[in-house]
Amino acid sequence: MYWLVGGLIIVVMMGVLAVADSMPSVSSLVDTINLSVLALILVMMSLALIMLSRLYTPATPAVQSTPFSSQTSSQSPVIELSITKRLLLLVRHIVVVILAAGLIGVSALQALVSHQQAESSKITAPLRVQALVTIEGISDSVLDAAADTGYRQVAVITHLSPLVSELTPQDLDNITASHLTDVQSHTNKNSLSIKSNSINLDTLHTDRHRILLSAYPQSSRRPDTAKQFANLSQLKPGETRWMSLALSPLAMAEQATSSPSGFDSYRWLRGRHIDGVARVLVTATQPVSTADTDLLVASSSLSHLSRVRTYIDRGRWQLRQHFYQGWHVLTGDEQQAKAVTLSLLTGDRSLISRDTKELYQLAGISHLLAISGTHVLFLAIVLAGAAVMIVNQLYPALYRYVPRWQVRWWVMIGAAFVYALFTGFDVPAARTAWMLFAIGLMRLSLLPVSTMRVLLALAVLMAWCDPYVLWQAGYWLSFVAVALLLKYEDRSHHPHTLASTQTNTPSSYQNEAGGRLWLRQRWGVAKRVFKLQFWLFIALLPITLLLFGKASLWGLIINMFAIGLFGWVIVPLNLLAGLIYLLSPTLADGLWSFVTAIILSLHQLIDWLTTLPALSAAWLYTPINMAIVLMMVLVILPWLLPRGFISRGLALPPLVLLMMTVYANQQSLMAVPTLYLLPTGDQYISASVLQYPMTDDSGESGEDEVSWLFLADHRPIDAPTMPSRLTAEALSATVAQQLGSLSIKRLHGVVVQSSSADLSQRQINDDPPKSLEASTSELLPLTVLQLSQHLPTYQYWQAGRIDRWPALQAAYQVTHPAAAKSSISAQRCEEGKTWQSANNKLSITAMTGWRQIEDASVWDCTIAIDLSGIKGSRMPIQVLRYNAAAPLKSSAASVQALLDRLATQPSDSSSPQRHTPPERIILNADSHARVWQLWSLMCTDERATSAQSSWIGHSTSSVTADVLERQRVGVVITHDDKILPAALPLETRDTSMASP
């Protein structure tokens, strides 16, 4: 019952959070119910339930009988007593059921009230405001123009006022000075004159919102603003400044809506209690003093713990500043080794680059970057041991009043909680601190409670304190991993008999036997470590695939030595250096340099391993849902239960069902011709992939399907737009993950529909920077170059001129030696170029692109995908918008359906076997109006006169209605999901379609 009630509480709370958005808001719940009181009620109900379940456990009465005992009326009191016990037992069961149901119901209420209180404080509409901003904690990233990284910081904003005109830093400084004067004089009657605005402090909104600030180097166009943005990373935790901000709701922010990798940023932000996002426009140069800040933003919600947390965060910030000294003098590899050292010490990942995170993910050791229970437990044990040594030397009489284990326990608890707060109090660190506290209480109270039950109780308590913790991946991975470790230890625990056998060995054979025993023990340890890693990898695989959509197969091997290296060398030395830093920073720097050198060598080793050909298929991509997770749990369940409880042969049926389900899901992705529109994170950069199953035995190279990838940059040439913030590394990694989730293992062709000026005009440097920071023009060619290293690619079509492609490829191979083993040649994508499938049912044709003309605006290559064959036998291509979180649930793309101009055309229904004109999908990529103007003058496409076409492009396209009519376009789909202006005169209507 204990496990049933605990599991139901977590499941019900997750269900409430999942459907809470669709439930009507009840303002009385938010106003009248206190979450702290509700949590206290839950704790009291759970304690009553535990006590009642343990109270009055009936025992079987001992009846002494003899062979000649008779059944007389003297047994009637026993029968009456038995009836009384049964009645009491029934009443107890009824009360237990009522308490359990109430506990589950109140838990659901706790989740609902928490969600509605969060909804009541969220930002509901975009707004430009001036506000008083208080920095909370340390920033998630550091603004660095050289590394092209932005500034992200959680902050609390108060005293909001609509921004009616643009402010300057001097204006905000005037507000700061005048406001401080008003606070000191305890009056709010003075007005602040800012340009033509007259803002009275009485009209300021006193709403309090927790937001995520952001600023990027590209956003700072003016020199004075750029200087301010460069100083944003210098803001300390607890510091308060006036800023002008552009607020956005979570649902409308780019961080929450654009998710090429399937990362649910809305839940991630909600899990951190973020009410909205804000882009920094201007900041004041002068902060509000601490004394006045306390008067200005004092709130009843601020407690002594919050103030202590601020002081701890300032210590973390100062330690980051210490590590950041001389940062730009170091090489990129040295910077990342130092960044990982800081992350292992304080949990601060702000200096870790995307490449380093991807390296750890590929190696399957990204969990080592987080502050885990090992870090907290090691520091607690070291400090507790030191405290006991000091007491032994200075005041051993203390043990007369307090047992030695209690002294050690209190020190461990204090150290665990302080270090957990110092590292941000994430779930793994918090879990370890609370487990130490709970296990000590169990020992003090002498209650026979297992560690697994303590773990479940902590999981439920953390969910009660903060229901949004159920949306954090760290919560599930942390508790599930610890539960699996505890279960593994219970299974593998057995007495060792080797020592006893050694004592009985004659002395003449002890040396020889001792050597063999040592080897056997080392071999046993190695097998035990491998079995533990294999156990954890298999058991955590379902939840890893469910949370992240992929898993690194090489994590099973690399974790074998990486966990030992981190747990026994890097982490202890790092924590020791942190303790020495409090006494001698110079000595600590020397030890940190040694740790950084170890991490740098580890990075180089992993980087070399990832370049091996065997690691090219290191990722496991499998579309997964809760049904597959349930089947995986049923497979693992016989090994989780005690040996002999149920037969392990019962795992075979769910295992077979699991294999059949996974195979069916993989085949369903290749059963129907499909064109997936892939999100890229840039509204102008489009990516789409065509999956076409071969319907006969004439497949190319013996393959069952044909896959083509199409890339384009839709930025208009004659209109100003912001340059892309994407990098070739990020885009290629995103596309590779998306293709892997669609079970695409090779590409028959890649088409870059946008021309690249760098491939025709500029000399490629033979020794570019190692970061290979591509311009917008060469972004897509470099993406193809890097993508071809992960997936075999047979053809590469490039729009425009490709004279410099060999030089670009050679320069890339210089900085990436592993890429020298494979190269890809570029072909010109120009008007008339055609590819035909082996079964003659699919053709890909270039409709535009004239490189002979000395005008880059007509080089863009629009592609036509044609299907041919007998009517009724060919399968139309369905167009789906790729869902990174659930590829199997990719939905139909929203379309503009034009007037059907083919309905009046006669059809010969008497000859069903006749060949009909091919169905066509047009992938448009024009960036200037001259492309279609030239096509109208030079081209006459006879195939488009009778076949209806589907048009896929961008809303910024310069195509005309005349071109759409000539191409017989019946359906228009845009990558940015906006209306195509040229289609408006053709009697459009909004609809949705799965098979255009």
N, C-alpha and C positions, 0 to 999 in steps of 0.2 A: 504493500500500500504506500509505503514511503516513496518508492520510485515512481509509482503511478501518479500520485498527487503532484510530486515535483515536476514530472514530465508534462502533465496536463496544464500546470500553471504556465510553464514556458510556452507551450504550444498555443494556449488560449491568448496569452498576451501578444504573441506574434501575429495571431489572426486578427486581433483587435487593431493593432497598428496597421495591418495590411488593408483593412476596410474602413479605417477611421476617416479617411478623406471623403468617402462617399456617405458618411453618416451625418445627419443634421447636427449643427452646433447648438449646444445647450448652455446658454450663458450662466444659468444658475449653478451648473457644476463648477465652472471656472471660478465663480465668485464665492461660493460657500464652502467648497471642499478644500481642505489643506492637505497637500501631498505628504507632508511630514507626519501629520496625524494619521493619515491613511496607512502609511508605512508602519507606524507604531501599532495600529490595529492589526495589521497583517502579522507582525511579529508575535503579538500576544495570542492571536488565534492559532498560529502555528505551534507555539509553546503549549497551549492548552490541548491541541490535537496530539502532540507527542506524548504529553503526560497521561492523557486519557487512554491512548493506545497501549501504554505500558502499565497502566494501573489495572489492578484486578485481573490478573491472568489466571483463570481457574485451573486448578490442579486436579488430577484424577484421584478420587479418594482411595486410600489404601484399605482394602477389605481383606482381612485374614480369614481364609475359608479352610474347612476341613472336609475330608471325603464324606463325613456324616452330617454336615451342616444342613439344616432344614430351612425351607422358605416359610417364614412365619410372619406374623403381623409386626414383628419388631423392626422390619425393614421399611416401614412406612415413613418414619422421620427422615431416613436417608433419601427416599423418593421425594419427599416434600422439599428437602434441602436441595436436591438436584433440580427440581422445578424452579426454585427461587434463584438458583445460580443461572439457570437458563434464561429466566426473565431479565435478570440483571445484565447478562451478556447481550441479550437482544436490545435492551435499552442502550447499552454502551455502544453497540454497533450502529444504532440509529443516530445517536448523538455524534459519533465519529463521522458518519456519512454526511450529516447536516453541516458539521464543521468543515469537512473537506470541500463540500459544495460551496459553502460560504467563502472559504479561502480562495477557491478558484474564481468565484464571482467577484469578490473584492479585488483580486488581482487584475481581472479584466477591467474593472472600474478604474483602477490605478493607471493602467495603460491609456484608457480613454481620456481621463482627466489630464494626464500629462500631455497627450497629443493636442487636446483642445486648448490648453494653456499655451502651448508652443504656437498654435495657429493664431491665437489672439494677439501675439506680439510680433508676428512676421510682417515683413515689408510686402505690401499688396500691389503697389504700382510704381513704375519708374518715376524718379523725382530727383531733381538737383537741389541740394540743400547745403546750408552751412551748419556745422554741428561741432559740438565739443567732443573730441575723440580721446578716449582713454585706452592706452595700449594694454592688452591682456596677454600675458605670457610672452614667449619669444616667437619670432616670425617663422613661418614655414619655409621661406626661401629668402635669399639675399639678392637685392637688385644689383646686377653687375652687367654693365653694357658690353664688356669684353667677352663674357660668357653668354650673353643674350639671355640672362635669367631675370625674372621679374620679382617683385616684392609682394608677398602675401602674408597678412598679419590679422589675427583675430583681435577685434577691438570692440569696445562698448561706446555707443554714441548716445548723447543726451542733448537737450536744448536745441532741438532741430528747428530750423527756420527756412522756408522756401527761398531758393536763390533766384532773385529777380534780375540780376545782372552779373556779369563776370567780375570776379574779385581778383585782386592781386595780393601777393604776400604782405605788402605794406598795409592793405586794408584789414587783413586778418590780424596783423600786429596791433593796429588801432583798436580793433574789437577786444583783443586780449587785454590791452592796457586799460581801456575804459571799463571792461567787465570786472577786472580786479579791483578797480577803484570802487565800483558799485558794491562788490561783495564786502570789501573792507568797511564801507560805511553803512552796511546793512540796509541798503535802499535799492530799489529797482525802478526808480522813476526817471533816471537819466536816459536819454536816447542816444543811440549810436548813429552818427551820420557817416554813411559809406557811399561816396559819390552822390547819386541822386536818391539813394534809399534812406529811409528813416525807419530804423528797426528798434522797437522798444522791447526791453527784456521781459516785460510782462506778457508779451504775445508769443514768446518762445515756447515751443512744445516741450513738455517735460517727459515725453515718451523715452523709454530706455530700450535700445535694441542692441543685440549682439550680432555683429556683422563680420564679414571677411573682406578686409581692405586689399586692394590690388593696385599695382602700378608697374608699368613696363617701360623699358628704355625708349621704345618707339612712340610712347604717349607724350614724351616731354619734347615738344618742338621748340619752345622758347628757351634761351640760355638760362634765365633765372629759374624757370621751372625745372629744367634738367638738373641744375645744381641742388635744388630742394629734393628732388627724387633721389639723387645720389646719397643724400643724408637721411633718407627714410630708415635705412637699416641701423642708424645710430640711435633710434628711439628706444628708450629703455622700458621695460615692463612697469606699468603704473604711471608712466608719463602722460600728460594731458596737453593737447593742443587743439586750437581751432583749425578746422579744415573745411574746404568746400568739396563736396562729394557728389558723384552721380550714383544714386541708389538704384538697385534693380531687385525685383523679387527672385526667389530661388528658381521658380519655374521658367522665368524669362531670361535668366542669366545664361551666358554661353557655357559656363562651367557645368550647368545642370542639363542643358538640352543637347549639346554636341558630345556624343560619346562614341567615337570610332572603335574603341577597345571594349565596349560593353560595361565600362565602369559607371556605376550608378552614383554620380556625384551628388544628386539630390539627397539620397539616403546618407551619404557620407557627411554632407554638411548638416543635415538634420541630426545625425548622431552626435555632432559636436555642438548642438544647440545654436546653430547659426540661423538668424532670422532673415538675412538677405546678404547680397554682395554689394560692394561699393568700389567704384573706381575713383582714385584720388585725382582731383583737379588741381588744387592749390593748397599749400599748407602754410601755416604761420611759422615764422622763423623763431619766435620766442615761445617757450612752453609756459604753461600755467604753473605757478609754484606749488609745491606739495601741500603746504598749509592751506592755501586757498582751494586747491583741488578737493581736499577733504570736506570743506564747506560746500563746494559747488556740486559735487557728485555723490555726496553721502547718501546712502540708501540703507533701508532696514535690512536688505538682503546681504549687505556686506558684514562679514563676521571677522572674528579674530583669525580664524583659519584662512580667510581670504587674504588678510594682510600678511600672514606668515607665508602664504603661497606667493605673494608678490615679491617678498624678500628673497625667497628661494629662486624665483624666476630671474631676478636680477643677478643672482650668483651664476645661473646658467648663461645669462647673456654676457657677463664679464668673462666667463671661461671661453665662450665662443669668440669674443673679441681677442682673447689671448691667442687662440689658435689661428685667427685670421690675420695676425701680424705677419707681414712679409709674404702674404698670400700670392700676389701677382709675380713674385720673383721665382716661385716654384714652377716646375713643369706640370703639365696636366695630370700625369700619373702620380706625382708626389702630392699634388693637391687632393686627389681623391683618396689616397692612402691616409692622409691627415684627416680628411672629412670622415672617413669610416672610423678612425680612432676616436674622434669626438662623438660620433653617433653611439659607439659602444660604451662611452663613458656617461653621457647625459641623455641619450635618446634624441639628440638634436640632428636631424637629417637635412638641415637647410643647405648645407654645403655639398651634398652628394649630388652628382650630376645624373641625368637620365641614363647615360651610357653605363655608369657603374651599377645603377639599379637593375638595368637589363642584364648586365653580366652576372649579377648575383641571382637573378631569376632564372637565367639559362642554366646556371650551375645548380639550381635547386636549393640554394642556401640563403635566400633573401630573409628567412626567419632569423638568421644570425645578426642582421642589422638592427633588430629590435631589442629593447631591453627586456630580457626574459626573466623568469624566476631564478635561473642559475646565477645571473648577475646579483640579484638582491640577496639570494641565499648565501652566496660566497662572501659578500661583504658583511652580512650579519654574523656569519660563523667566525670570520676573522676578528671582528670587533668584539664579539662575545668572548672569544678565546683570550684576546688581549685584556679585557676587563677582568676575567677570572685570574689571570696571571698577576695583575696589579693588586687585586684583593688578597691573593695568596701571600704576596710579599708585604703589603702595607697593613692590612686589617683582616687577618684570617678569622678573628672573633665574630665577624659578620655572619658566618655560617651557623652560629648558634641560634640565630633568629630567622635567617632566611636560608633555605637549602641552596646548595650550589647550583642545582639545575634551574632554580627560579631566578637566580642572579643572571645566569647565562640567558634564560628565556626573556627576561625583561630587557636586557641589552639587545638581543636579537630583534625583539619587537620594535624598540625605538629606532634601531639602525635601519630596519626594513621599511618602516613608514617614512622616515626622513629621506631615505634614498629613493623610495617610490615617488614621493613628492618632488624630489629633485629631478627625476627623469620624466615628469609629466603625469605621473599616476595613471599610466596606461593599464589596460586590463591585466596583462601578465604580471606586472610588478604589483599591482593592487591585490591580485589573487594570492600571490605568494605571501604578502604581508598579512592579509586576513587569515590565511591558512595557518601561519605560525601562531597567530593570536588564538584561533579556534582550537588548534591541537593542544596548546598550553592550557586552555580552559578545560578541555576534556580531561587532561591529566590532573588538574587541580580538583575537579569535581568527581573524579574516578568513575565517570560514565563510560560504559562499554560501547562506544560509538566508533564505527569503522571510518577510515580515512575517506573512502569513497562517498559515504553519506555526508561527511563534512564538506567534500567538494561539491556535491549536489546542493547542499544548503547554501553555500557561498554563491553558486550560480543563480539560485533563486533570489537570494538577498540582493545581489547586484542588479538583477532585473527589477526588483521592487524599488530600489533606490533610483534607478534611471532606466526606464523601459526602452529607451532608444539604444541602449547598449546591445540589444538583441539584433540591431542592424549592423553591428561592427563585426568584421571578419575575425579580428583578433580575439573576440569573446569566444567564438566557437572553436577556433583552432587551439586556443590556450586551454580551455577546459577539456576538450576532447582529447588533446595530446596528453595531458596529465592523467586523465582517466585511463587511457590506453597504457601509459607507462605503469601505473599502479596495478592494472590488471595483468600486465606482462610479468611484473615482479611476483605477483601472487602465483602465477602459473609456473614460473621458472624456479621458484624457491625449492630447494631440496638440500638435505644435509650433504656435506662433502666428506667423503670417506677416504680420500687420498692420504690425508695426514695420518689417520689412524693406521692405514696399511703401511705407511712408511715407518712407524714406530716398531712394527713387528718385523721389519726387514733386518736380516743379519747385518752386522757392522761391515763385513767384507764387501757387501753389495750396496752399501748406502751411497757411496759417491756416484757409482754408475746409475743407480736408481734415482738419485737426486737430480742428475742431469736430465734423465728421461722425464722425470716428474716436472721439472721446470719447463721443458719443451711442451709437455702435455698441458700444463697450466696455461702457457702462452697461447697455444692453439685453442684451448677451451675458451679463453677470453676473446680471441679473434672471432671464433664461431658465435659466441654470445653477442658480441657487438654487431656482427652481420645479421644475426637473427632479429635483434632488436631493431636495427635500421629497416630491414625488410618488413617486419611487423608494422612499424609505424608508417612506412611508405604505403603499404597496401591498405591499411586501415584508414589513413587520412586521404587516400586518393579520391573517394567519392565526394567528400566535402570540399576538397581542393578544386576539383573539376566544377562543382556546383557554384562555388564562390568566384572563381577566377576564369573558368572556361578552358583552362589548359594546365598541364603539369609537366615538369621537366623530368624526363626519364633518367637523366644522368645524375639527378639529385641523390639517387640510391647509392651511387658509387662515390661521388664527391663528398657527401656527408660523412662517409666513413672516416676520412682524415680531417675534414674541416671542423667538425664538431669537437673532436679532441684538441685540435690546434687552438680553437677559440676558447674552449672551456678550461683547458689546463695551462695555456701559455698566454694568449693575447689578453683575455679578460682579466685574469689575476694581475698581470703586469700593469694593465691599464688602470685598474682600480687602485693598485698600490701607488702608481704615479699620481692619481687623483688625491690620495691621502697625503702624499709627500708635498703636493702643490700647496697645501695649507700651511706648510712650514718653510719650504724652500722651492719657489717656482723654478729656479735655475736647475736644481737637481731633478725636478720633475720633467723639465724639458728634455734632459738627456735620456731619461727612461722612455719618454714618449717618442723620441727619435728612434729608439730601438724597436718599439712597437710598430711605428710607422714603416720601418724597413721590413719587418716581417710581413705586414699587410701588403706592402708593395710587391714583395716577392710572390705572395699568394696570388695577387691580381695577375701578375705576369704568367704564373703557372696556369691559372684558369683560362686566361686569354689564349695561351698556347693550346690548351686542351680543346677549347671551343673552335679552333681553326682546323681541327682534324676532320677528315671527311666523314668519319663515323658519327660525329656530332651534328651533322647537317640535318638529321631527323630526330633531334633530341626532344622535341615538343610532342606531347600527346594532346591532340585536339579531338574531343568527343562531345557532341551536343548531349547535354544531360539535363534531366529534370528530376522532380521528386520521386517519380515512379522508379527510375533507374537507381537513385540513391537508396530507395527502400529495398530493391532487389540486392544491391551490394551489401546492405546491412544484414539481410537474411543469409547471404553467403558467408559473412564473417561471424555471424552470431554463434554458431556451434563452437568456434574457437574462443569466443568471449566468455561463454558460460563455463562452469566448472567441468573438468574432464569427467566424462561418463554421464553427465546430466542428460544430454541428448546425443544421438548418434551423429557423428560428423558426416556421415553419408547423406544426411538430409540437406547438406549444402549443395548437393549435385543438381536437384531440380531448379532452384533459383539461379544457379550458375548457368545452366543451359538456357534458361529463359532470358537471362541477362545478355548472353552472347547473341542470341537471336534478335533481341531488341536493339542492341547496338548495331548489329549488321543491317537490320531493317532501316534504322535511322540513317545509316551511311548510304544505303542504296536509295532511300527516298530523296536524297539531295541530288541524285544523278538520274532520276527516273524521267523527268520532264525537262525539255529545253527551257532554260531559265536565264534571264539577264538580271543580275543583282546590281543594284545601285549602292555602292559602298560609301559610307561616311568617311571623310578624311580629316575633319576638324577645321577645314578652311572652306568658306562658302563659295569660293571661286574655283577651287581645285576639285575636279570630279574624278571618280574612279568607278568603273563598272566592269563586271566580269561575266562572260558568257559561258554557260555550261550546256553543252549539246551532246546528248547520248547517241552513240552510233547504234542504229537499229538493225544492222546486219553484221556479217562477219568480215566486212571490208574495212574495219577500223584502222586508222593510221598507226603503224608501228605496233599493231596488236593491242591498242588501247581501246577501252570501252567508251570513252568520252573525249570530246574536244573542248579545250578551255582557252579562251582568249581574254586578255586584259586590255582595257582601254583607259588611257589617262589623258586629261586635258586641263588646261588653265584658261578659264573663261574671262579673265580680266580684260575689259575693253582697252584697245590701244589708245583711243582718242578720249578717254575719260579718266580722271584721277582716282586712283584707288590705293588703299593701304597695301604695302608689300606683304607677301605671305610670311608668317612667322614659323611655318613648317620648315623642317630640315629634311634632307634626303634620308638620313638615318631614321628619323622618327616616322616619316611616311612609309618607307620600305618596311620597317618593322610592323607598322599597323596593318599594311596590306598583306604582308606575309601571314600574320596571325589570322586575318579574316579569311584568306584563302585556305589556310590550314583547317579552320573550323568548318569549311565547306567541303572538306576531303579532297581538295585539289593538290595533287602532289607534283604536277608539272604543268607548264604552260606551252601550248602550241604556238602562241604568238602574243606579243605585247605591242600595242600601237600607242605611240605618243602623238596625239592629234594636234598639239600646239607646237609651233616652230620655236627653235631656240637660237637666239641671236649669237650666243656664245659659241655655238658649233660652226658658225660661218664667218664671223667678223673678227673675233678676238683670238690672239695666240694663247694657247693653253700653256701655263707655266709647268715645266717638267717637274718642279719640286714645290707643290703647293703646301699650305699649312696642313698639319696632321689632322686638324679638326675638319678640314675640307668644307668650309662654310660656303655653300653654293649660293649663287645669286638666284633670283626668281626665274631667270631664263633657263638656267641649267639644272633647276630643281628636279624636273621630271626625268631628264636623261640620267642624272646621277641615281635617281630612285630605281630606274630600270637596271642600272649597273649593279647596284647593291642587291636588288631583288633576285637577279640572276645567280648570285652566289648562294642563295637559299633554295631556289627552285630551278630545276632544269628548264631552260627556255630555248625553243627551237628557232623562233623568228623574232625580229625586232624591227618594226617600222617606225621611222621618225619623220615627222613633218618638217618641211623646209630643207635647208642645205645641211649636209652632214660632213663637210670637209674636215672638220676638226675632231670628229668622233674618235679616231684612233689615238690622237694625242691626249684627249681627255681620259680615255681608258688606260693609256700607258701611265699617265700621271697618277691615276687612282691606284694602279697596281704597285707603284713605287711606295706609296704610303700604306698599302694593304698587301703585303707579300702573298698572303693566302689567296688573293684574287687572281694572281698570275697564273694559277693552274687552269683557270677557265676564263674564256673570253667570249664575247658575243659580237657579231658583226651587225652593223646597222644597214637597213635598206630604206630607200626613199619612199615616203608615203606621199604619192602624188596622184593626180587625177588619172583614172584608168587602171590603177594597180589592183589586181584581183587575186584572191586565194580561193581555192575550191577544195571541199572535203573529198575524201576518197569515195564516199558513197554518192557523190554528186547531188546531195540534198541541201548542202549549206555552202553559201559563198559569201565572202567578205570583199567589198569593193570600195575603193577610194573615189569619192564623188568630186572633191575639190582638192586644191593644192597645185600651184604652178610655180615651181622653184626657178624656172627659166626667166621669169619676170623679176626685174630688179626692184621689187617692192615686197617687203616682208609681210605686209598686211594681207596678201593673197596666198600665203604659204600654208595656212591652217588646213588641216585635212579632215573633212567630214566623211564618216564611214557609213555605208549601207550594208545591212545584214539581210540577205535574201534566203528564203526557204523555197525550194522547188520540189516537185513530185506530183503524184496523183492526188487529186482532191479527196479528202477524207482519210488518206493514209498518213499524211504528214501531221506532226504535232506542232501547234503554234507555240511561239516563245512567250512565256509569261514574264512579266516585269515586276520584280519584287524589290522593296526597299529593305536592305539588309538590316537585321536586328542583331547587333553584336552580343547582347545579353542572352538571346535565345535564337540562334540561326534557324532552327526548325519552325519558329513562329514568325518568320519574316513576312510582313504584310504587303498587300498589293499597293503599288505606288498610286497616289492620288493623281488624277488626270483632268485635262480639259478635253471633253469630247466634242469634236466639231460635227457639223451637219453632214450626214451620210450622203455623199454624192454618188454612191454606187448602187443605191437602192433601186433606181429607175433603169439601170442597165439590164438588158435581157440576158438570160442565162440559159444554156442548153442543158436542161435537166434530163434529156433523153440519153445522154452519153456520159454516164457517171465516171467512166475511166479516162476521160479526156484530161490532158495536162492543162492546168490553170496557171495563170501568171503567179510568180512567187510572192509570198507575203514578205513584207519589208519592214525593217526597223532602221531608222536613220539616227545616227549618233552625231549630232551637230557640235562643232567646236569653233565656230567663227568668232573672231575678236574684232572684226571690222566689217562695215557694210560692203566694202569692195569685193569680198569673197563671193557673195551671192549675186552681186551686180555682174561680175565677170562670168559666173556660171550661167546666168540668164542669157548672156550674149553668145557664149561659146558652146554650151552643152544642150543637147536634146536627148533626154533619157526616155526611150520608148517604153521601157518596162514600167515606168511610173504612170502611164496613161490609163491603165485599167486596173492596177492593183492598189488597194488601200494601204497606206503606210502609217506607221507610228513614229512620231517625232520625239526624240529625247535630246534635250539641250539645257540651256540656262536662260533665265529670265532676262539677262542682259544682252541676249542675241540680237543682232541687227537684221535678221531675216525679215522678209516682207510677206504680206498676205498672198501676193502673187506667187511666190515660190512655194508656199504651203499648198496652194491650189494646184499648181502644176505637179507637185509631188503626190497629190491625192491624199493629203494628211487627214486622217480621221481622228487621231488621238495625239495629244500633246502632253508630254511629261517633262517637268523641269527638275534639275538636280537640287535647286534651292527651294523647291516646293512653292513657287510663286507663279503668278499668271504671266504667260508670254504675251506681250502687248500686240504682236502681229496677229495673234489668233483671235483677238477680241472681235474684229469685224465679221468673223466667220461663224457667228451664231453659236457661241460656246456655252457650255453649262458644266458645272462642277459635278463630278461623279467619281466613282472608284471602280477599278477594274483589276482583275488578276491576269487576264490573258489578252493583251492588246492585239 
